[in-house]
Amino acid sequence: MRLGILGGTFDPPHIAHLLAGECAYRQLNLARVLFIPAGAPWQKAGQMVTDAKHRWYMTRLATDEVRYFEADDCEVNREGPTYTIETLERFDDEVVLILGADAASRLRTWHRYREVIDRVSIAVAPRPGTSMSQVRTVASNVVELDMPALDVSGTELRGRVARGATIKYLVQDSIAAYIDKHRLYV
């Protein structure tokens, strides 16, 4: 079985995450796509990150309506920093790691990155400001997803909420309602 894994902070999960998962599912003949929010994202140490329970719940909301999407809490429940290689070690299936081009271009900074690259195929969602040639200098086993390069990020969305701007259509209505109810990002 071919399994897609899309990990990230998901602070909050947004349309670019969902579109990358959808494109990977359809273009790469995946059985399902797991969305795995990082428990303690070590590359964001020292930065403000929303509590993992909120990010996990929003990820569940984001994936609930799509039968081949699944939220996985393996990293949220892990103590200490969460590393992709440790998550990948849980799976015997053929894994396709789904990344934005910006994240893929920084693979060399990841914990045990060579093992990650050797263990998976990599599907890359285009991102403004990062070219596929930059990605291919890091890993050759990549396929570019056929999708628009959406210029939306969690940083932008958190900033929009903080200043009272709308995030409608950038996140699902259920996620916007959750953010409002729990007063996240204000």
Sequence and secondary structure as in RCSB ss.txt:
>XXXX:A:sequence
MRLGILGGTFDPPHIAHLLAGECAYRQLNLARVLFIPAGAPWQKAGQMVTDAKHRWYMTRLATDEVRYFEADDCE
VNREGPTYTIETLERFDDEVVLILGADAASRLRTWHRYREVIDRVSIAVAPRPGTSMSQVRTVASNVVELDMPAL
DVSGTELRGRVARGATIKYLVQDSIAAYIDKHRLYV
>XXXX:A:secstr
 EEEEEEE  SS  HHHHHHHHHHHHHTT SEEEEEE SSBGGGTTS    HHHHHHHHHHHHTT TTEEE  TT
TTSSS B HHHHHTT  SEEEEEEEHHHHTTGGGSTTHHHHHHH EEEEE BTTB HHHHHTT SSEEE SS   
   HHHHHHHHHTT   BTTB HHHHHHHHHTTTT 
